[in-house]
Amino acid sequence: TVSGDGLCVRIIKESEDHAGRYVVRLFNVTHHPVQGTLDFAYAIKTAQLINLDEQPVGDVHCDGTQIRLDVRAKQITSVEIVLKD
């Protein structure tokens, strides 16, 4: 699930270049920064911010099954996730 007023999921898909990794792309539709979370039913092994070309651009705070995000106004944010087996 996604929380954060104004955060919309644009896509959830498997990574183009890395089997077993998943991409979640969000868009902040508001004119102000939004703090939000992505919550998963399964434990997260790793998570990182990626660009639209799916290249790493930064770290995200991951706590078990939850990722916390700070998303600027009108920004697209993409996260690459690997779930634990």
PDB file of N, CA, C and O in Angstrom:
ATOM      1  N   THR A   1       0.842  -1.177   0.000  1.00  0.00           N
ATOM      2  CA  THR A   1       0.000   0.000   0.000  1.00  0.00           C
ATOM      3  C   THR A   1       0.887   1.239   0.000  1.00  0.00           C
ATOM      4  O   THR A   1       2.057   1.187   0.377  1.00  0.00           O
ATOM      5  N   VAL A   2       0.312   2.333  -0.424  1.00  0.00           N
ATOM      6  CA  VAL A   2       1.021   3.609  -0.421  1.00  0.00           C
ATOM      7  C   VAL A   2       0.248   4.582   0.454  1.00  0.00           C
ATOM      8  O   VAL A   2      -0.981   4.636   0.403  1.00  0.00           O
ATOM      9  N   SER A   3       0.976   5.349   1.256  1.00  0.00           N
ATOM     10  CA  SER A   3       0.344   6.401   2.040  1.00  0.00           C
ATOM     11  C   SER A   3       1.071   7.703   1.761  1.00  0.00           C
ATOM     12  O   SER A   3       2.229   7.709   1.343  1.00  0.00           O
ATOM     13  N   GLY A   4       0.384   8.793   1.997  1.00  0.00           N
ATOM     14  CA  GLY A   4       0.925  10.119   1.724  1.00  0.00           C
ATOM     15  C   GLY A   4      -0.032  10.850   0.809  1.00  0.00           C
ATOM     16  O   GLY A   4      -0.217  10.460  -0.344  1.00  0.00           O
ATOM     17  N   ASP A   5      -0.642  11.907   1.316  1.00  0.00           N
ATOM     18  CA  ASP A   5      -1.619  12.657   0.531  1.00  0.00           C
ATOM     19  C   ASP A   5      -0.991  13.177  -0.756  1.00  0.00           C
ATOM     20  O   ASP A   5      -0.017  13.929  -0.725  1.00  0.00           O
ATOM     21  N   GLY A   6      -1.548  12.775  -1.866  1.00  0.00           N
ATOM     22  CA  GLY A   6      -1.060  13.233  -3.156  1.00  0.00           C
ATOM     23  C   GLY A   6      -0.094  12.293  -3.837  1.00  0.00           C
ATOM     24  O   GLY A   6       0.289  12.550  -4.978  1.00  0.00           O
ATOM     25  N   LEU A   7       0.325  11.200  -3.183  1.00  0.00           N
ATOM     26  CA  LEU A   7       1.212  10.230  -3.828  1.00  0.00           C
ATOM     27  C   LEU A   7       0.382   9.201  -4.582  1.00  0.00           C
ATOM     28  O   LEU A   7      -0.497   8.558  -4.008  1.00  0.00           O
ATOM     29  N   CYS A   8       0.665   9.053  -5.861  1.00  0.00           N
ATOM     30  CA  CYS A   8      -0.047   8.109  -6.715  1.00  0.00           C
ATOM     31  C   CYS A   8       0.941   7.104  -7.298  1.00  0.00           C
ATOM     32  O   CYS A   8       2.013   7.486  -7.767  1.00  0.00           O
ATOM     33  N   VAL A   9       0.588   5.838  -7.271  1.00  0.00           N
ATOM     34  CA  VAL A   9       1.403   4.804  -7.900  1.00  0.00           C
ATOM     35  C   VAL A   9       1.188   4.895  -9.399  1.00  0.00           C
ATOM     36  O   VAL A   9       0.056   4.844  -9.879  1.00  0.00           O
ATOM     37  N   ARG A  10       2.279   5.028 -10.132  1.00  0.00           N
ATOM     38  CA  ARG A  10       2.213   5.108 -11.593  1.00  0.00           C
ATOM     39  C   ARG A  10       2.450   3.745 -12.226  1.00  0.00           C
ATOM     40  O   ARG A  10       1.847   3.408 -13.245  1.00  0.00           O
ATOM     41  N   ILE A  11       3.353   2.951 -11.599  1.00  0.00           N
ATOM     42  CA  ILE A  11       3.656   1.645 -12.173  1.00  0.00           C
ATOM     43  C   ILE A  11       4.299   0.760 -11.109  1.00  0.00           C
ATOM     44  O   ILE A  11       5.015   1.237 -10.228  1.00  0.00           O
ATOM     45  N   ILE A  12       4.030  -0.520 -11.212  1.00  0.00           N
ATOM     46  CA  ILE A  12       4.737  -1.548 -10.458  1.00  0.00           C
ATOM     47  C   ILE A  12       5.099  -2.605 -11.485  1.00  0.00           C
ATOM     48  O   ILE A  12       4.225  -3.146 -12.163  1.00  0.00           O
ATOM     49  N   LYS A  13       6.386  -2.898 -11.601  1.00  0.00           N
ATOM     50  CA  LYS A  13       6.826  -3.838 -12.631  1.00  0.00           C
ATOM     51  C   LYS A  13       8.140  -4.488 -12.231  1.00  0.00           C
ATOM     52  O   LYS A  13       8.823  -4.024 -11.318  1.00  0.00           O
ATOM     53  N   GLU A  14       8.481  -5.544 -12.910  1.00  0.00           N
ATOM     54  CA  GLU A  14       9.785  -6.155 -12.706  1.00  0.00           C
ATOM     55  C   GLU A  14      10.831  -5.303 -13.423  1.00  0.00           C
ATOM     56  O   GLU A  14      10.561  -4.739 -14.483  1.00  0.00           O
ATOM     57  N   SER A  15      12.019  -5.213 -12.841  1.00  0.00           N
ATOM     58  CA  SER A  15      13.107  -4.437 -13.422  1.00  0.00           C
ATOM     59  C   SER A  15      13.421  -4.924 -14.833  1.00  0.00           C
ATOM     60  O   SER A  15      13.348  -6.117 -15.124  1.00  0.00           O
ATOM     61  N   GLU A  16      13.771  -3.976 -15.705  1.00  0.00           N
ATOM     62  CA  GLU A  16      14.135  -4.312 -17.085  1.00  0.00           C
ATOM     63  C   GLU A  16      15.398  -5.167 -17.156  1.00  0.00           C
ATOM     64  O   GLU A  16      15.491  -6.075 -17.982  1.00  0.00           O
ATOM     65  N   ASP A  17      16.375  -4.875 -16.284  1.00  0.00           N
ATOM     66  CA  ASP A  17      17.695  -5.505 -16.387  1.00  0.00           C
ATOM     67  C   ASP A  17      18.033  -6.484 -15.272  1.00  0.00           C
ATOM     68  O   ASP A  17      19.050  -7.173 -15.351  1.00  0.00           O
ATOM     69  N   HIS A  18      17.200  -6.562 -14.228  1.00  0.00           N
ATOM     70  CA  HIS A  18      17.542  -7.388 -13.068  1.00  0.00           C
ATOM     71  C   HIS A  18      16.353  -8.248 -12.648  1.00  0.00           C
ATOM     72  O   HIS A  18      15.409  -7.755 -12.030  1.00  0.00           O
ATOM     73  N   ALA A  19      16.403  -9.513 -12.980  1.00  0.00           N
ATOM     74  CA  ALA A  19      15.335 -10.433 -12.582  1.00  0.00           C
ATOM     75  C   ALA A  19      15.247 -10.477 -11.060  1.00  0.00           C
ATOM     76  O   ALA A  19      16.267 -10.445 -10.372  1.00  0.00           O
ATOM     77  N   GLY A  20      14.043 -10.549 -10.545  1.00  0.00           N
ATOM     78  CA  GLY A  20      13.841 -10.624  -9.104  1.00  0.00           C
ATOM     79  C   GLY A  20      13.823  -9.279  -8.399  1.00  0.00           C
ATOM     80  O   GLY A  20      13.633  -9.220  -7.184  1.00  0.00           O
ATOM     81  N   ARG A  21      14.016  -8.200  -9.144  1.00  0.00           N
ATOM     82  CA  ARG A  21      13.929  -6.845  -8.589  1.00  0.00           C
ATOM     83  C   ARG A  21      12.684  -6.174  -9.162  1.00  0.00           C
ATOM     84  O   ARG A  21      12.322  -6.380 -10.320  1.00  0.00           O
ATOM     85  N   TYR A  22      12.048  -5.376  -8.333  1.00  0.00           N
ATOM     86  CA  TYR A  22      10.800  -4.745  -8.736  1.00  0.00           C
ATOM     87  C   TYR A  22      10.909  -3.232  -8.637  1.00  0.00           C
ATOM     88  O   TYR A  22      11.577  -2.699  -7.751  1.00  0.00           O
ATOM     89  N   VAL A  23      10.246  -2.555  -9.554  1.00  0.00           N
ATOM     90  CA  VAL A  23      10.259  -1.101  -9.611  1.00  0.00           C
ATOM     91  C   VAL A  23       8.868  -0.595  -9.233  1.00  0.00           C
ATOM     92  O   VAL A  23       7.857  -1.036  -9.778  1.00  0.00           O
ATOM     93  N   VAL A  24       8.847   0.344  -8.284  1.00  0.00           N
ATOM     94  CA  VAL A  24       7.615   1.057  -7.941  1.00  0.00           C
ATOM     95  C   VAL A  24       7.868   2.514  -8.263  1.00  0.00           C
ATOM     96  O   VAL A  24       8.795   3.128  -7.734  1.00  0.00           O
ATOM     97  N   ARG A  25       7.032   3.066  -9.138  1.00  0.00           N
ATOM     98  CA  ARG A  25       7.188   4.459  -9.536  1.00  0.00           C
ATOM     99  C   ARG A  25       5.981   5.246  -9.006  1.00  0.00           C
ATOM    100  O   ARG A  25       4.830   4.874  -9.231  1.00  0.00           O
ATOM    101  N   LEU A  26       6.276   6.339  -8.296  1.00  0.00           N
ATOM    102  CA  LEU A  26       5.245   7.180  -7.689  1.00  0.00           C
ATOM    103  C   LEU A  26       5.314   8.583  -8.263  1.00  0.00           C
ATOM    104  O   LEU A  26       6.351   9.013  -8.767  1.00  0.00           O
ATOM    105  N   PHE A  27       4.194   9.293  -8.181  1.00  0.00           N
ATOM    106  CA  PHE A  27       4.144  10.689  -8.603  1.00  0.00           C
ATOM    107  C   PHE A  27       3.435  11.492  -7.528  1.00  0.00           C
ATOM    108  O   PHE A  27       2.354  11.119  -7.071  1.00  0.00           O
ATOM    109  N   ASN A  28       4.052  12.605  -7.126  1.00  0.00           N
ATOM    110  CA  ASN A  28       3.427  13.524  -6.186  1.00  0.00           C
ATOM    111  C   ASN A  28       2.633  14.534  -7.010  1.00  0.00           C
ATOM    112  O   ASN A  28       3.215  15.380  -7.688  1.00  0.00           O
ATOM    113  N   VAL A  29       1.314  14.444  -6.951  1.00  0.00           N
ATOM    114  CA  VAL A  29       0.458  15.294  -7.773  1.00  0.00           C
ATOM    115  C   VAL A  29       0.251  16.680  -7.164  1.00  0.00           C
ATOM    116  O   VAL A  29      -0.360  17.546  -7.790  1.00  0.00           O
ATOM    117  N   THR A  30       0.758  16.894  -5.945  1.00  0.00           N
ATOM    118  CA  THR A  30       0.517  18.159  -5.253  1.00  0.00           C
ATOM    119  C   THR A  30       1.584  19.199  -5.581  1.00  0.00           C
ATOM    120  O   THR A  30       2.587  18.905  -6.231  1.00  0.00           O
ATOM    121  N   HIS A  31       1.342  20.413  -5.118  1.00  0.00           N
ATOM    122  CA  HIS A  31       2.288  21.517  -5.286  1.00  0.00           C
ATOM    123  C   HIS A  31       3.149  21.718  -4.046  1.00  0.00           C
ATOM    124  O   HIS A  31       3.730  22.788  -3.861  1.00  0.00           O
ATOM    125  N   HIS A  32       3.236  20.699  -3.195  1.00  0.00           N
ATOM    126  CA  HIS A  32       4.064  20.779  -1.992  1.00  0.00           C
ATOM    127  C   HIS A  32       4.718  19.417  -1.727  1.00  0.00           C
ATOM    128  O   HIS A  32       4.211  18.395  -2.189  1.00  0.00           O
ATOM    129  N   PRO A  33       5.843  19.388  -0.986  1.00  0.00           N
ATOM    130  CA  PRO A  33       6.503  18.130  -0.660  1.00  0.00           C
ATOM    131  C   PRO A  33       5.586  17.232   0.170  1.00  0.00           C
ATOM    132  O   PRO A  33       4.769  17.707   0.959  1.00  0.00           O
ATOM    133  N   VAL A  34       5.743  15.928  -0.029  1.00  0.00           N
ATOM    134  CA  VAL A  34       4.926  14.954   0.686  1.00  0.00           C
ATOM    135  C   VAL A  34       5.832  13.885   1.291  1.00  0.00           C
ATOM    136  O   VAL A  34       6.733  13.372   0.627  1.00  0.00           O
ATOM    137  N   GLN A  35       5.584  13.558   2.546  1.00  0.00           N
ATOM    138  CA  GLN A  35       6.220  12.407   3.180  1.00  0.00           C
ATOM    139  C   GLN A  35       5.237  11.255   3.109  1.00  0.00           C
ATOM    140  O   GLN A  35       4.062  11.411   3.439  1.00  0.00           O
ATOM    141  N   GLY A  36       5.717  10.106   2.680  1.00  0.00           N
ATOM    142  CA  GLY A  36       4.828   8.958   2.548  1.00  0.00           C
ATOM    143  C   GLY A  36       5.559   7.660   2.795  1.00  0.00           C
ATOM    144  O   GLY A  36       6.764   7.640   3.047  1.00  0.00           O
ATOM    145  N   THR A  37       4.810   6.579   2.718  1.00  0.00           N
ATOM    146  CA  THR A  37       5.383   5.247   2.910  1.00  0.00           C
ATOM    147  C   THR A  37       4.859   4.289   1.853  1.00  0.00           C
ATOM    148  O   THR A  37       3.760   4.446   1.322  1.00  0.00           O
ATOM    149  N   LEU A  38       5.680   3.300   1.571  1.00  0.00           N
ATOM    150  CA  LEU A  38       5.272   2.120   0.820  1.00  0.00           C
ATOM    151  C   LEU A  38       5.319   0.963   1.805  1.00  0.00           C
ATOM    152  O   LEU A  38       6.358   0.714   2.417  1.00  0.00           O
ATOM    153  N   ASP A  39       4.217   0.261   1.964  1.00  0.00           N
ATOM    154  CA  ASP A  39       4.151  -0.873   2.886  1.00  0.00           C
ATOM    155  C   ASP A  39       3.903  -2.146   2.093  1.00  0.00           C
ATOM    156  O   ASP A  39       3.023  -2.200   1.233  1.00  0.00           O
ATOM    157  N   PHE A  40       4.694  -3.171   2.396  1.00  0.00           N
ATOM    158  CA  PHE A  40       4.622  -4.440   1.679  1.00  0.00           C
ATOM    159  C   PHE A  40       4.188  -5.565   2.609  1.00  0.00           C
ATOM    160  O   PHE A  40       4.398  -5.497   3.820  1.00  0.00           O
ATOM    161  N   ALA A  41       3.589  -6.589   2.042  1.00  0.00           N
ATOM    162  CA  ALA A  41       3.172  -7.768   2.807  1.00  0.00           C
ATOM    163  C   ALA A  41       4.357  -8.686   3.097  1.00  0.00           C
ATOM    164  O   ALA A  41       4.277  -9.554   3.965  1.00  0.00           O
ATOM    165  N   TYR A  42       5.455  -8.491   2.368  1.00  0.00           N
ATOM    166  CA  TYR A  42       6.640  -9.330   2.529  1.00  0.00           C
ATOM    167  C   TYR A  42       7.829  -8.476   2.947  1.00  0.00           C
ATOM    168  O   TYR A  42       7.879  -7.280   2.661  1.00  0.00           O
ATOM    169  N   ALA A  43       8.777  -9.098   3.622  1.00  0.00           N
ATOM    170  CA  ALA A  43       9.972  -8.387   4.086  1.00  0.00           C
ATOM    171  C   ALA A  43      10.820  -7.944   2.893  1.00  0.00           C
ATOM    172  O   ALA A  43      10.937  -8.648   1.890  1.00  0.00           O
ATOM    173  N   ILE A  44      11.405  -6.759   3.036  1.00  0.00           N
ATOM    174  CA  ILE A  44      12.237  -6.165   1.995  1.00  0.00           C
ATOM    175  C   ILE A  44      13.702  -6.479   2.295  1.00  0.00           C
ATOM    176  O   ILE A  44      14.183  -6.239   3.402  1.00  0.00           O
ATOM    177  N   LYS A  45      14.392  -7.010   1.312  1.00  0.00           N
ATOM    178  CA  LYS A  45      15.824  -7.289   1.449  1.00  0.00           C
ATOM    179  C   LYS A  45      16.638  -6.030   1.196  1.00  0.00           C
ATOM    180  O   LYS A  45      17.489  -5.667   2.007  1.00  0.00           O
ATOM    181  N   THR A  46      16.378  -5.355   0.064  1.00  0.00           N
ATOM    182  CA  THR A  46      17.062  -4.103  -0.271  1.00  0.00           C
ATOM    183  C   THR A  46      16.090  -3.180  -0.992  1.00  0.00           C
ATOM    184  O   THR A  46      15.121  -3.622  -1.611  1.00  0.00           O
ATOM    185  N   ALA A  47      16.375  -1.890  -0.895  1.00  0.00           N
ATOM    186  CA  ALA A  47      15.602  -0.882  -1.620  1.00  0.00           C
ATOM    187  C   ALA A  47      16.513   0.302  -1.901  1.00  0.00           C
ATOM    188  O   ALA A  47      17.334   0.678  -1.064  1.00  0.00           O
ATOM    189  N   GLN A  48      16.362   0.887  -3.088  1.00  0.00           N
ATOM    190  CA  GLN A  48      17.143   2.059  -3.451  1.00  0.00           C
ATOM    191  C   GLN A  48      16.362   2.922  -4.428  1.00  0.00           C
ATOM    192  O   GLN A  48      15.509   2.438  -5.172  1.00  0.00           O
ATOM    193  N   LEU A  49      16.673   4.209  -4.408  1.00  0.00           N
ATOM    194  CA  LEU A  49      16.093   5.126  -5.380  1.00  0.00           C
ATOM    195  C   LEU A  49      16.769   4.908  -6.720  1.00  0.00           C
ATOM    196  O   LEU A  49      17.979   4.694  -6.785  1.00  0.00           O
ATOM    197  N   ILE A  50      15.987   4.962  -7.789  1.00  0.00           N
ATOM    198  CA  ILE A  50      16.537   4.826  -9.134  1.00  0.00           C
ATOM    199  C   ILE A  50      15.954   5.928 -10.009  1.00  0.00           C
ATOM    200  O   ILE A  50      14.943   6.540  -9.665  1.00  0.00           O
ATOM    201  N   ASN A  51      16.606   6.171 -11.146  1.00  0.00           N
ATOM    202  CA  ASN A  51      16.078   7.148 -12.095  1.00  0.00           C
ATOM    203  C   ASN A  51      15.169   6.429 -13.101  1.00  0.00           C
ATOM    204  O   ASN A  51      14.929   5.229 -12.974  1.00  0.00           O
ATOM    205  N   LEU A  52      14.676   7.151 -14.081  1.00  0.00           N
ATOM    206  CA  LEU A  52      13.769   6.548 -15.058  1.00  0.00           C
ATOM    207  C   LEU A  52      14.452   5.506 -15.930  1.00  0.00           C
ATOM    208  O   LEU A  52      13.781   4.670 -16.534  1.00  0.00           O
ATOM    209  N   ASP A  53      15.793   5.547 -16.004  1.00  0.00           N
ATOM    210  CA  ASP A  53      16.564   4.529 -16.731  1.00  0.00           C
ATOM    211  C   ASP A  53      16.911   3.346 -15.834  1.00  0.00           C
ATOM    212  O   ASP A  53      17.664   2.456 -16.230  1.00  0.00           O
ATOM    213  N   GLU A  54      16.354   3.342 -14.615  1.00  0.00           N
ATOM    214  CA  GLU A  54      16.556   2.286 -13.621  1.00  0.00           C
ATOM    215  C   GLU A  54      18.003   2.170 -13.150  1.00  0.00           C
ATOM    216  O   GLU A  54      18.480   1.079 -12.838  1.00  0.00           O
ATOM    217  N   GLN A  55      18.696   3.310 -13.103  1.00  0.00           N
ATOM    218  CA  GLN A  55      20.048   3.374 -12.557  1.00  0.00           C
ATOM    219  C   GLN A  55      19.968   3.919 -11.136  1.00  0.00           C
ATOM    220  O   GLN A  55      19.173   4.823 -10.880  1.00  0.00           O
ATOM    221  N   PRO A  56      20.773   3.395 -10.194  1.00  0.00           N
ATOM    222  CA  PRO A  56      20.729   3.866  -8.803  1.00  0.00           C
ATOM    223  C   PRO A  56      21.087   5.344  -8.685  1.00  0.00           C
ATOM    224  O   PRO A  56      22.018   5.825  -9.331  1.00  0.00           O
ATOM    225  N   VAL A  57      20.324   6.062  -7.840  1.00  0.00           N
ATOM    226  CA  VAL A  57      20.601   7.479  -7.600  1.00  0.00           C
ATOM    227  C   VAL A  57      20.621   7.832  -6.117  1.00  0.00           C
ATOM    228  O   VAL A  57      20.942   8.966  -5.762  1.00  0.00           O
ATOM    229  N   GLY A  58      20.284   6.882  -5.243  1.00  0.00           N
ATOM    230  CA  GLY A  58      20.299   7.202  -3.823  1.00  0.00           C
ATOM    231  C   GLY A  58      19.701   6.103  -2.972  1.00  0.00           C
ATOM    232  O   GLY A  58      19.171   5.111  -3.471  1.00  0.00           O
ATOM    233  N   ASP A  59      19.802   6.313  -1.679  1.00  0.00           N
ATOM    234  CA  ASP A  59      19.289   5.356  -0.706  1.00  0.00           C
ATOM    235  C   ASP A  59      17.927   5.788  -0.198  1.00  0.00           C
ATOM    236  O   ASP A  59      17.572   6.966  -0.261  1.00  0.00           O
ATOM    237  N   VAL A  60      17.167   4.828   0.304  1.00  0.00           N
ATOM    238  CA  VAL A  60      15.899   5.099   0.976  1.00  0.00           C
ATOM    239  C   VAL A  60      15.919   4.407   2.328  1.00  0.00           C
ATOM    240  O   VAL A  60      16.648   3.435   2.526  1.00  0.00           O
ATOM    241  N   HIS A  61      15.121   4.907   3.251  1.00  0.00           N
ATOM    242  CA  HIS A  61      15.021   4.277   4.565  1.00  0.00           C
ATOM    243  C   HIS A  61      14.051   3.111   4.463  1.00  0.00           C
ATOM    244  O   HIS A  61      12.882   3.281   4.116  1.00  0.00           O
ATOM    245  N   CYS A  62      14.556   1.927   4.772  1.00  0.00           N
ATOM    246  CA  CYS A  62      13.763   0.709   4.702  1.00  0.00           C
ATOM    247  C   CYS A  62      13.761   0.061   6.079  1.00  0.00           C
ATOM    248  O   CYS A  62      14.816  -0.133   6.684  1.00  0.00           O
ATOM    249  N   ASP A  63      12.577  -0.271   6.567  1.00  0.00           N
ATOM    250  CA  ASP A  63      12.432  -0.851   7.905  1.00  0.00           C
ATOM    251  C   ASP A  63      11.539  -2.085   7.828  1.00  0.00           C
ATOM    252  O   ASP A  63      10.329  -1.990   8.032  1.00  0.00           O
ATOM    253  N   GLY A  64      12.119  -3.221   7.540  1.00  0.00           N
ATOM    254  CA  GLY A  64      11.359  -4.470   7.499  1.00  0.00           C
ATOM    255  C   GLY A  64      10.468  -4.580   6.277  1.00  0.00           C
ATOM    256  O   GLY A  64      10.888  -5.094   5.240  1.00  0.00           O
ATOM    257  N   THR A  65       9.234  -4.098   6.394  1.00  0.00           N
ATOM    258  CA  THR A  65       8.276  -4.159   5.286  1.00  0.00           C
ATOM    259  C   THR A  65       7.844  -2.768   4.828  1.00  0.00           C
ATOM    260  O   THR A  65       6.905  -2.640   4.042  1.00  0.00           O
ATOM    261  N   GLN A  66       8.519  -1.728   5.312  1.00  0.00           N
ATOM    262  CA  GLN A  66       8.104  -0.361   5.006  1.00  0.00           C
ATOM    263  C   GLN A  66       9.269   0.477   4.489  1.00  0.00           C
ATOM    264  O   GLN A  66      10.389   0.400   4.996  1.00  0.00           O
ATOM    265  N   ILE A  67       8.977   1.277   3.472  1.00  0.00           N
ATOM    266  CA  ILE A  67       9.930   2.244   2.924  1.00  0.00           C
ATOM    267  C   ILE A  67       9.346   3.625   3.149  1.00  0.00           C
ATOM    268  O   ILE A  67       8.186   3.877   2.824  1.00  0.00           O
ATOM    269  N   ARG A  68      10.159   4.528   3.709  1.00  0.00           N
ATOM    270  CA  ARG A  68       9.725   5.917   3.904  1.00  0.00           C
ATOM    271  C   ARG A  68      10.333   6.788   2.822  1.00  0.00           C
ATOM    272  O   ARG A  68      11.505   6.646   2.474  1.00  0.00           O
ATOM    273  N   LEU A  69       9.513   7.698   2.293  1.00  0.00           N
ATOM    274  CA  LEU A  69       9.935   8.546   1.183  1.00  0.00           C
ATOM    275  C   LEU A  69       9.590  10.002   1.439  1.00  0.00           C
ATOM    276  O   LEU A  69       8.571  10.310   2.056  1.00  0.00           O
ATOM    277  N   ASP A  70      10.444  10.891   0.963  1.00  0.00           N
ATOM    278  CA  ASP A  70      10.173  12.324   0.900  1.00  0.00           C
ATOM    279  C   ASP A  70      10.154  12.677  -0.586  1.00  0.00           C
ATOM    280  O   ASP A  70      11.164  12.553  -1.279  1.00  0.00           O
ATOM    281  N   VAL A  71       9.000  13.114  -1.058  1.00  0.00           N
ATOM    282  CA  VAL A  71       8.828  13.362  -2.488  1.00  0.00           C
ATOM    283  C   VAL A  71       8.506  14.835  -2.707  1.00  0.00           C
ATOM    284  O   VAL A  71       7.538  15.357  -2.153  1.00  0.00           O
ATOM    285  N   ARG A  72       9.323  15.500  -3.518  1.00  0.00           N
ATOM    286  CA  ARG A  72       9.113  16.916  -3.812  1.00  0.00           C
ATOM    287  C   ARG A  72       7.835  17.124  -4.619  1.00  0.00           C
ATOM    288  O   ARG A  72       7.284  16.181  -5.188  1.00  0.00           O
ATOM    289  N   ALA A  73       7.376  18.368  -4.657  1.00  0.00           N
ATOM    290  CA  ALA A  73       6.183  18.736  -5.413  1.00  0.00           C
ATOM    291  C   ALA A  73       6.331  18.349  -6.882  1.00  0.00           C
ATOM    292  O   ALA A  73       7.359  18.618  -7.503  1.00  0.00           O
ATOM    293  N   LYS A  74       5.298  17.718  -7.427  1.00  0.00           N
ATOM    294  CA  LYS A  74       5.242  17.344  -8.844  1.00  0.00           C
ATOM    295  C   LYS A  74       6.400  16.454  -9.281  1.00  0.00           C
ATOM    296  O   LYS A  74       6.765  16.452 -10.457  1.00  0.00           O
ATOM    297  N   GLN A  75       6.974  15.708  -8.362  1.00  0.00           N
ATOM    298  CA  GLN A  75       8.132  14.863  -8.652  1.00  0.00           C
ATOM    299  C   GLN A  75       7.709  13.415  -8.887  1.00  0.00           C
ATOM    300  O   GLN A  75       6.805  12.901  -8.228  1.00  0.00           O
ATOM    301  N   ILE A  76       8.382  12.770  -9.841  1.00  0.00           N
ATOM    302  CA  ILE A  76       8.293  11.324 -10.033  1.00  0.00           C
ATOM    303  C   ILE A  76       9.423  10.706  -9.226  1.00  0.00           C
ATOM    304  O   ILE A  76      10.568  11.148  -9.321  1.00  0.00           O
ATOM    305  N   THR A  77       9.116   9.697  -8.439  1.00  0.00           N
ATOM    306  CA  THR A  77      10.110   8.984  -7.646  1.00  0.00           C
ATOM    307  C   THR A  77      10.007   7.497  -7.960  1.00  0.00           C
ATOM    308  O   THR A  77       8.913   6.934  -7.970  1.00  0.00           O
ATOM    309  N   SER A  78      11.145   6.867  -8.214  1.00  0.00           N
ATOM    310  CA  SER A  78      11.169   5.431  -8.499  1.00  0.00           C
ATOM    311  C   SER A  78      12.039   4.724  -7.475  1.00  0.00           C
ATOM    312  O   SER A  78      13.114   5.201  -7.110  1.00  0.00           O
ATOM    313  N   VAL A  79      11.550   3.569  -7.017  1.00  0.00           N
ATOM    314  CA  VAL A  79      12.265   2.759  -6.034  1.00  0.00           C
ATOM    315  C   VAL A  79      12.399   1.357  -6.602  1.00  0.00           C
ATOM    316  O   VAL A  79      11.436   0.787  -7.116  1.00  0.00           O
ATOM    317  N   GLU A  80      13.618   0.801  -6.504  1.00  0.00           N
ATOM    318  CA  GLU A  80      13.848  -0.581  -6.877  1.00  0.00           C
ATOM    319  C   GLU A  80      13.914  -1.411  -5.608  1.00  0.00           C
ATOM    320  O   GLU A  80      14.630  -1.063  -4.669  1.00  0.00           O
ATOM    321  N   ILE A  81      13.162  -2.519  -5.577  1.00  0.00           N
ATOM    322  CA  ILE A  81      13.007  -3.319  -4.355  1.00  0.00           C
ATOM    323  C   ILE A  81      13.355  -4.764  -4.646  1.00  0.00           C
ATOM    324  O   ILE A  81      13.004  -5.316  -5.689  1.00  0.00           O
ATOM    325  N   VAL A  82      14.057  -5.365  -3.690  1.00  0.00           N
ATOM    326  CA  VAL A  82      14.279  -6.807  -3.697  1.00  0.00           C
ATOM    327  C   VAL A  82      13.636  -7.339  -2.423  1.00  0.00           C
ATOM    328  O   VAL A  82      13.959  -6.888  -1.324  1.00  0.00           O
ATOM    329  N   LEU A  83      12.730  -8.294  -2.571  1.00  0.00           N
ATOM    330  CA  LEU A  83      12.064  -8.895  -1.423  1.00  0.00           C
ATOM    331  C   LEU A  83      12.862 -10.078  -0.909  1.00  0.00           C
ATOM    332  O   LEU A  83      13.539 -10.755  -1.683  1.00  0.00           O
ATOM    333  N   LYS A  84      12.788 -10.334   0.395  1.00  0.00           N
ATOM    334  CA  LYS A  84      13.451 -11.492   0.975  1.00  0.00           C
ATOM    335  C   LYS A  84      12.747 -12.757   0.516  1.00  0.00           C
ATOM    336  O   LYS A  84      11.540 -12.771   0.278  1.00  0.00           O
ATOM    337  N   ASP A  85      13.544 -13.829   0.397  1.00  0.00           N
ATOM    338  CA  ASP A  85      12.972 -15.135  -0.007  1.00  0.00           C
ATOM    339  C   ASP A  85      12.113 -15.710   1.086  1.00  0.00           C
ATOM    340  O   ASP A  85      11.554 -16.795   0.926  1.00  0.00           O
TER     341      ASP A  85
END
